[in-house]
Amino acid sequence: MSAAEQMNYNIEDLISAIDKRWREKVELRDLDEKLFIARAGDAIIGIASDADPTLLLDLALNSGLKHVCQFSNLHLERELNTSASMLISPEGFLHHPLSTILKPTLANIRTEETLKQFEVKFSKAIEKQNILSLLEGYLGQHIRAESLIDEIKSVADELFTNAIYNAPFSDQKTGDLNEMDRTDSSVKMPDGNEGVIFAGTHDKQIVIGCRDPFGSLKIDNLLDRILKCYQEGVANTMRMDGKGGAGIGSYMVYNTAASYYVGVQPGCSTTVCCSLPINMSSRKRGQIAKNMHFFEIRGGGKDEPI
C-alpha cells in the first residue's frame, strides 16, 4: 500500500483493518485532533499523520501512550495489527518478535522460524566483532546499499553493547545504569545467561533485534534518555569516559528505525527491535514518520522460548 493510499484512510477504516481477534479490544485515537491521557491498562493505539519523533517520546512519557502508528509510515495495516497483538497478547512478541512485526496475524513459533534468517547467541563482550562480521555477510545477501548495511550494523552493535554492559548489571528496581567501561572486552554475562541477535526480512522490510535474559530495562528511563539527546543535542550529552548511561546509542537506534519496538518482562527478558525498508535511499528513510511500540509485563519465567 502506498503512502497516498494510506492517507485516504480514516479511523473507521483503520479499525476494520485490525484482525477480528483484537478489533473489539483496542481503541484508536486520532492524535491530530486531541491530546489525551492513557490510563494504565488502556489498550490504545494512537494514529497520527506525520508526528515528530520527539512528540512520540513525549506522549509515551507524559501521556501514557505506548503505541503510535502513522499514516505516512510503511505497511500501516500491518503495524496496526502488531500494536493490537502487543497490547492484547504481549507475551507473543517476547516469544516470536519477528513474526509479530512482519506477519502479526500469523505470528507463532512456526512462522518465526521461517522468518528468522539470522540468529547468533552470545554471552561475552569479546564476541561482538565476530557477530557483526557474520551479520554483514547476511545483510549483503539482501541489501545492496552499503550505507544501510552500515546503519544496521551500528544498530546491532548498540543492541549487543546494551545487552552485555547494561542489562546484566543495571538495578532491577530502578533501572539505574551501571558504570561499566564499554571498552572492557573481558565483560561477560553471569554464567548460564545468553543474549541473542536476530534478523529477518519480508515484503522489502528488514527487522534487526536483540533479546537479553534479564528484563532490567525501564522503558520510561530509556525514553527519557533518548528525548534528552533530541532536546540537548548529542554533543551535549556525550560522556568521554567510555562508560554508558548517556543514551546516545539508544537515540541512534530509535533515530535510525522506521519502527521501534521494545518489550520488557522484568527479571526475565528484554527484546528491542527496529524495522527499516530495504529498497529506499538514505534520504527517504530519514523522512519516514516513525511508528513506536512499547510494553512491560509481569509474570512468566526465563525458561519460556523466544
VOPAGU-2260 file (C-alpha; in pm, 1 decimal, decimal comma):
REM VOPAGU-2260
SITE   aa  ch    i         X         Y         Z
SITE  MET   A    0       0,0       0,0       0,0
SITE  SER   A    1     140,9     338,8     -95,6
SITE  ALA   A    2     158,5     642,1     130,5
SITE  ALA   A    3    -100,2     815,6     -87,9
SITE  GLU   A    4    -345,2     528,6     -41,3
SITE  GLN   A    5    -281,7     528,4     332,6
SITE  MET   A    6    -363,8     896,4     361,7
SITE  ASN   A    7    -718,1     827,4     234,2
SITE  TYR   A    8    -791,6     613,6     539,4
SITE  ASN   A    9    -987,7     740,0     836,4
SITE  ILE   A   10   -1018,2     597,1    1186,8
SITE  GLU   A   11   -1324,1     386,9    1097,5
SITE  ASP   A   12   -1142,0     231,0     803,4
SITE  LEU   A   13    -842,9     153,4    1020,8
SITE  ILE   A   14   -1049,5     -26,6    1283,9
SITE  SER   A   15   -1174,5    -268,1    1019,8
SITE  ALA   A   16    -812,8    -337,5     919,4
SITE  ILE   A   17    -739,6    -487,8    1263,2
SITE  ASP   A   18    -775,9    -863,4    1298,9
SITE  LYS   A   19   -1106,5    -978,0    1449,9
SITE  ARG   A   20    -924,3   -1133,8    1746,3
SITE  TRP   A   21    -822,9    -787,3    1868,7
SITE  ARG   A   22   -1059,4    -541,8    1698,6
SITE  GLU   A   23   -1309,6    -508,0    1983,7
SITE  LYS   A   24   -1037,5    -495,7    2247,8
SITE  VAL   A   25    -837,2    -195,1    2127,7
SITE  GLU   A   26    -920,7     170,5    2074,9
SITE  LEU   A   27    -779,7     400,5    1807,4
SITE  ARG   A   28    -723,9     769,0    1888,4
SITE  ASP   A   29    -650,2    1040,4    1634,7
SITE  LEU   A   30    -352,8    1231,0    1772,3
SITE  ASP   A   31    -404,8    1512,4    1522,7
SITE  GLU   A   32    -738,5    1600,8    1680,3
SITE  LYS   A   33    -677,2    1598,9    2054,1
SITE  LEU   A   34    -437,3    1513,2    2330,7
SITE  PHE   A   35    -531,3    1268,3    2599,9
SITE  ILE   A   36    -405,9    1073,2    2897,2
SITE  ALA   A   37    -389,3     696,1    2862,8
SITE  ARG   A   38    -457,9     518,0    3189,7
SITE  ALA   A   39    -268,9     204,6    3285,8
SITE  GLY   A   40    -436,0     -90,5    3117,9
SITE  ASP   A   41    -593,4     111,3    2836,0
SITE  ALA   A   42    -543,9     -67,5    2502,6
SITE  ILE   A   43    -499,5     246,9    2293,4
SITE  ILE   A   44    -324,9     289,8    1959,6
SITE  GLY   A   45    -250,1     647,8    1862,7
SITE  ILE   A   46    -293,8     740,9    1496,8
SITE  ALA   A   47    -100,8    1035,0    1351,5
SITE  SER   A   48     -33,6    1170,4    1004,7
SITE  ASP   A   49     324,9    1293,4    1044,1
SITE  ALA   A   50     410,5    1330,5    1413,1
SITE  ASP   A   51     763,9    1434,5    1503,1
SITE  PRO   A   52     972,7    1160,6    1675,7
SITE  THR   A   53    1016,7    1381,0    1982,7
SITE  LEU   A   54     638,2    1416,3    2013,5
SITE  LEU   A   55     607,9    1037,9    2026,4
SITE  LEU   A   56     861,8    1022,5    2307,8
SITE  ASP   A   57     680,4    1297,9    2497,8
SITE  LEU   A   58     345,8    1120,0    2456,0
SITE  ALA   A   59     492,3     792,6    2580,5
SITE  LEU   A   60     648,2     961,1    2884,1
SITE  ASN   A   61     376,5    1207,0    2981,9
SITE  SER   A   62      50,5    1073,9    2836,9
SITE  GLY   A   63      98,2     702,6    2889,1
SITE  LEU   A   64      65,3     626,9    2517,4
SITE  LYS   A   65     292,6     339,1    2417,6
SITE  HIS   A   66     175,4     261,6    2062,3
SITE  VAL   A   67     158,6     503,7    1769,0
SITE  CYS   A   68     107,0     418,7    1401,5
SITE  GLN   A   69     143,7     687,9    1138,2
SITE  PHE   A   70     -44,6     726,6     810,0
SITE  SER   A   71     270,5     818,3     621,9
SITE  ASN   A   72     473,1     521,5     750,1
SITE  LEU   A   73     502,9     197,2     556,4
SITE  HIS   A   74     272,7    -103,7     597,3
SITE  LEU   A   75      13,2      76,9     808,2
SITE  GLU   A   76    -229,6    -214,3     841,2
SITE  ARG   A   77      47,0    -448,8     947,7
SITE  GLU   A   78     172,0    -203,0    1209,5
SITE  LEU   A   79    -180,6    -164,7    1347,7
SITE  ASN   A   80    -205,0    -540,2    1393,6
SITE  THR   A   81     139,1    -550,1    1552,7
SITE  SER   A   82      22,0    -285,7    1801,1
SITE  ALA   A   83    -301,2    -472,2    1872,6
SITE  SER   A   84    -117,4    -801,3    1920,3
SITE  MET   A   85     135,1    -643,3    2158,4
SITE  LEU   A   86    -142,7    -476,1    2356,7
SITE  ILE   A   87    -363,4    -784,0    2393,5
SITE  SER   A   88    -105,6   -1065,8    2393,0
SITE  PRO   A   89     232,8    -908,8    2473,3
SITE  GLU   A   90     393,9   -1243,3    2554,7
SITE  GLY   A   91     365,9   -1326,9    2185,1
SITE  PHE   A   92     615,3   -1054,6    2094,9
SITE  LEU   A   93     865,0   -1184,2    2351,5
SITE  HIS   A   94     832,6   -1540,5    2221,0
SITE  HIS   A   95     823,5   -1462,8    1846,5
SITE  PRO   A   96     914,9   -1098,9    1776,5
SITE  LEU   A   97     992,2   -1126,4    1404,5
SITE  SER   A   98     654,6   -1273,6    1313,0
SITE  THR   A   99     472,9   -1031,6    1546,4
SITE  ILE   A  100     632,3    -747,8    1348,8
SITE  LEU   A  101     637,9    -886,8     995,5
SITE  LYS   A  102     331,9   -1116,5     995,8
SITE  PRO   A  103     132,6   -1022,4    1306,8
SITE  THR   A  104    -188,2   -1204,0    1211,5
SITE  LEU   A  105       9,0   -1525,9    1156,6
SITE  ALA   A  106     257,3   -1488,9    1442,1
SITE  ASN   A  107     359,3   -1816,9    1601,5
SITE  ILE   A  108     669,3   -2028,5    1654,8
SITE  ARG   A  109     647,5   -2189,3    1310,2
SITE  THR   A  110     620,1   -1853,6    1131,0
SITE  GLU   A  111     901,2   -1720,6    1348,6
SITE  GLU   A  112    1138,2   -1995,5    1240,9
SITE  THR   A  113    1056,1   -1926,9     875,5
SITE  LEU   A  114    1132,3   -1555,4     912,5
SITE  LYS   A  115    1440,1   -1591,7    1135,3
SITE  GLN   A  116    1713,1   -1585,6     872,1
SITE  PHE   A  117    1987,6   -1476,3    1110,9
SITE  GLU   A  118    2041,3   -1569,4    1475,2
SITE  VAL   A  119    2355,4   -1567,9    1689,2
SITE  LYS   A  120    2369,0   -1620,8    2066,4
SITE  PHE   A  121    2630,4   -1453,2    2282,4
SITE  SER   A  122    2743,1   -1402,5    2640,5
SITE  LYS   A  123    3081,3   -1226,7    2617,3
SITE  ALA   A  124    3186,5    -880,9    2502,4
SITE  ILE   A  125    3471,9   -1029,3    2302,7
SITE  GLU   A  126    3219,1   -1198,1    2069,6
SITE  LYS   A  127    3092,6    -870,9    1922,5
SITE  GLN   A  128    3321,3    -834,3    1622,8
SITE  ASN   A  129    3255,3   -1189,0    1505,4
SITE  ILE   A  130    2880,7   -1133,9    1531,5
SITE  LEU   A  131    2900,0    -808,9    1335,5
SITE  SER   A  132    3107,2    -983,5    1068,9
SITE  LEU   A  133    2851,4   -1263,9    1039,5
SITE  LEU   A  134    2570,9   -1007,5    1027,7
SITE  GLU   A  135    2744,3    -815,8     749,0
SITE  GLY   A  136    2760,5   -1135,7     544,6
SITE  TYR   A  137    2390,0   -1194,9     597,5
SITE  LEU   A  138    2294,5    -836,0     515,0
SITE  GLY   A  139    2496,7    -847,8     194,1
SITE  GLN   A  140    2263,4   -1120,2      67,3
SITE  HIS   A  141    1958,1    -893,6      95,8
SITE  ILE   A  142    2077,0    -531,9      76,6
SITE  ARG   A  143    2276,3    -352,3    -192,1
SITE  ALA   A  144    2329,9     -16,0     -24,5
SITE  GLU   A  145    2645,9     -14,9     185,2
SITE  SER   A  146    2511,6     280,4     383,3
SITE  LEU   A  147    2211,1      78,3     500,5
SITE  ILE   A  148    2430,0    -219,6     588,4
SITE  ASP   A  149    2647,0      12,3     797,1
SITE  GLU   A  150    2341,2     158,8     973,0
SITE  ILE   A  151    2205,2    -185,6    1060,3
SITE  LYS   A  152    2546,2    -299,0    1187,0
SITE  SER   A  153    2558,7      12,4    1408,1
SITE  VAL   A  154    2214,9     -73,8    1545,5
SITE  ALA   A  155    2326,3    -431,8    1616,9
SITE  ASP   A  156    2643,6    -302,7    1781,6
SITE  GLU   A  157    2441,0     -88,0    2020,2
SITE  LEU   A  158    2187,2    -361,3    2097,9
SITE  PHE   A  159    2470,9    -604,6    2172,0
SITE  THR   A  160    2651,3    -346,7    2386,2
SITE  ASN   A  161    2342,6    -275,9    2596,4
SITE  ALA   A  162    2280,9    -648,4    2645,2
SITE  ILE   A  163    2639,0    -709,5    2762,2
SITE  TYR   A  164    2731,0    -394,2    2956,0
SITE  ASN   A  165    2395,4    -269,1    3088,0
SITE  ALA   A  166    2132,0    -541,7    3112,9
SITE  PRO   A  167    2313,4    -782,7    3349,9
SITE  PHE   A  168    2431,0    -511,5    3587,8
SITE  SER   A  169    2154,5    -247,4    3595,9
SITE  ASP   A  170    1949,2    -200,9    3911,0
SITE  GLN   A  171    1646,3    -429,7    3871,5
SITE  LYS   A  172    1422,0    -198,6    4074,4
SITE  THR   A  173    1517,3     146,6    3949,6
SITE  GLY   A  174    1675,2      66,0    3614,2
SITE  ASP   A  175    1975,1     284,6    3703,7
SITE  LEU   A  176    2258,4     208,1    3464,8
SITE  ASN   A  177    2589,9      71,7    3577,8
SITE  GLU   A  178    2924,8     239,8    3533,1
SITE  MET   A  179    3077,4     -38,6    3322,2
SITE  ASP   A  180    3356,1      55,3    3083,9
SITE  ARG   A  181    3226,4     -26,2    2737,2
SITE  THR   A  182    3581,6     -73,6    2610,4
SITE  ASP   A  183    3646,1    -359,3    2854,1
SITE  SER   A  184    3637,7    -672,8    2636,8
SITE  SER   A  185    3658,8    -903,1    2940,2
SITE  VAL   A  186    3298,9    -827,3    3046,0
SITE  LYS   A  187    3059,8   -1121,8    3023,5
SITE  MET   A  188    2712,2   -1218,2    3134,5
SITE  PRO   A  189    2672,7   -1419,9    3455,2
SITE  ASP   A  190    2721,9   -1793,0    3395,2
SITE  GLY   A  191    2430,9   -1965,4    3224,1
SITE  ASN   A  192    2292,0   -1649,4    3061,0
SITE  GLU   A  193    2288,7   -1571,5    2689,2
SITE  GLY   A  194    2162,0   -1294,7    2466,5
SITE  VAL   A  195    2066,2   -1332,9    2102,4
SITE  ILE   A  196    2092,4   -1107,8    1798,4
SITE  PHE   A  197    1842,4   -1196,0    1526,6
SITE  ALA   A  198    1716,5   -1062,2    1194,6
SITE  GLY   A  199    1469,7   -1138,8     918,4
SITE  THR   A  200    1323,4    -987,7     603,3
SITE  HIS   A  201     977,7    -980,3     448,4
SITE  ASP   A  202     799,6    -757,7     198,6
SITE  LYS   A  203    1101,4    -528,9     140,7
SITE  GLN   A  204    1148,3    -474,0     515,0
SITE  ILE   A  205    1423,7    -590,8     746,7
SITE  VAL   A  206    1396,9    -631,5    1122,2
SITE  ILE   A  207    1703,3    -639,7    1345,5
SITE  GLY   A  208    1658,5    -722,7    1711,7
SITE  CYS   A  209    1818,9    -836,1    2034,8
SITE  ARG   A  210    1692,1   -1026,3    2336,2
SITE  ASP   A  211    1863,6   -1039,1    2674,1
SITE  PRO   A  212    1759,9   -1269,3    2962,0
SITE  PHE   A  213    1749,2   -1006,5    3236,9
SITE  GLY   A  214    1449,7    -777,7    3186,1
SITE  SER   A  215    1619,0    -488,7    3366,3
SITE  LEU   A  216    1531,6    -215,6    3115,8
SITE  LYS   A  217    1299,8      57,3    3244,7
SITE  ILE   A  218    1112,7     191,0    2943,2
SITE  ASP   A  219    1049,9     539,7    3081,8
SITE  ASN   A  220    1420,3     577,2    3165,6
SITE  LEU   A  221    1508,3     470,3    2812,0
SITE  LEU   A  222    1265,7     714,9    2652,4
SITE  ASP   A  223    1379,2     997,1    2878,1
SITE  ARG   A  224    1742,7     945,1    2777,9
SITE  ILE   A  225    1654,1     938,1    2406,7
SITE  LEU   A  226    1438,8    1250,5    2435,2
SITE  LYS   A  227    1719,6    1434,5    2616,2
SITE  CYS   A  228    1952,2    1360,3    2322,4
SITE  TYR   A  229    1699,9    1522,4    2086,4
SITE  GLN   A  230    1643,7    1821,6    2313,3
SITE  GLU   A  231    2001,6    1892,5    2420,7
SITE  GLY   A  232    2190,8    1754,0    2122,3
SITE  VAL   A  233    2414,8    1450,2    2108,9
SITE  ALA   A  234    2733,4    1651,9    2169,6
SITE  ASN   A  235    2596,9    1794,2    2495,7
SITE  THR   A  236    2500,0    1453,2    2633,3
SITE  MET   A  237    2814,8    1267,6    2533,1
SITE  ARG   A  238    3034,4    1112,0    2800,8
SITE  MET   A  239    3408,2    1094,4    2740,2
SITE  ASP   A  240    3496,4     824,6    2996,4
SITE  GLY   A  241    3385,3     525,7    2787,7
SITE  LYS   A  242    3103,8     440,8    3029,8
SITE  GLY   A  243    2738,1     403,1    2936,2
SITE  GLY   A  244    2437,4     596,2    3051,9
SITE  ALA   A  245    2409,8     896,8    2820,5
SITE  GLY   A  246    2152,6     734,5    2593,3
SITE  ILE   A  247    2334,1     824,8    2271,9
SITE  GLY   A  248    2335,1     467,0    2144,2
SITE  SER   A  249    1964,4     421,3    2215,1
SITE  TYR   A  250    1898,7     755,1    2046,3
SITE  MET   A  251    2084,1     629,0    1740,1
SITE  VAL   A  252    1877,1     309,3    1726,4
SITE  TYR   A  253    1549,7     500,0    1766,3
SITE  ASN   A  254    1654,1     763,8    1514,4
SITE  THR   A  255    1756,1     500,6    1258,3
SITE  ALA   A  256    1439,5     292,0    1286,9
SITE  ALA   A  257    1131,0     337,2    1073,4
SITE  SER   A  258     950,9     149,8    1351,6
SITE  TYR   A  259    1081,9      88,3    1703,4
SITE  TYR   A  260     968,4    -196,8    1929,7
SITE  VAL   A  261    1052,2    -265,2    2294,8
SITE  GLY   A  262     906,5    -538,1    2514,9
SITE  VAL   A  263    1014,5    -598,3    2874,8
SITE  GLN   A  264     927,9    -874,7    3117,8
SITE  PRO   A  265    1103,2    -758,8    3436,2
SITE  GLY   A  266    1353,3   -1007,5    3568,4
SITE  CYS   A  267    1302,4   -1234,5    3266,4
SITE  SER   A  268    1382,8   -1068,8    2933,2
SITE  THR   A  269    1406,1    -752,4    2726,3
SITE  THR   A  270    1354,1    -754,2    2349,6
SITE  VAL   A  271    1436,8    -449,4    2137,2
SITE  CYS   A  272    1379,4    -443,1    1760,9
SITE  CYS   A  273    1371,7    -194,0    1479,7
SITE  SER   A  274    1248,3    -229,3    1122,3
SITE  LEU   A  275    1371,4     -48,0     813,2
SITE  PRO   A  276    1280,3     -52,8     443,6
SITE  ILE   A  277    1538,8    -229,7     227,9
SITE  ASN   A  278    1495,4     -63,0    -111,6
SITE  MET   A  279    1494,6     305,0     -21,6
SITE  SER   A  280    1753,8     581,2     -25,0
SITE  SER   A  281    1904,8     708,8     297,3
SITE  ARG   A  282    1734,7    1045,0     241,3
SITE  LYS   A  283    1389,9     888,7     201,5
SITE  ARG   A  284    1442,3     658,6     500,5
SITE  GLY   A  285    1517,3     964,8     710,3
SITE  GLN   A  286    1187,1    1123,9     608,3
SITE  ILE   A  287     966,8     833,6     720,6
SITE  ALA   A  288     739,7     918,3    1013,5
SITE  LYS   A  289     816,5     673,7    1293,8
SITE  ASN   A  290     592,5     412,3    1449,0
SITE  MET   A  291     654,8     318,5    1812,2
SITE  HIS   A  292     557,7      17,6    2020,5
SITE  PHE   A  293     646,0     -29,4    2389,4
SITE  PHE   A  294     519,9    -252,4    2669,4
SITE  GLU   A  295     613,3    -401,4    3003,7
SITE  ILE   A  296     450,9    -710,9    3150,7
SITE  ARG   A  297     497,5    -909,3    3467,7
SITE  GLY   A  298     500,0   -1282,5    3534,2
SITE  GLY   A  299     632,9   -1578,9    3339,9
SITE  GLY   A  300     978,4   -1724,1    3358,4
SITE  LYS   A  301    1317,8   -1742,1    3194,3
SITE  ASP   A  302    1257,2   -2088,5    3050,3
SITE  GLU   A  303     995,3   -1963,9    2805,1
SITE  PRO   A  304    1125,3   -1978,0    2444,9
SITE  ILE   A  305    1183,2   -1671,4    2228,3
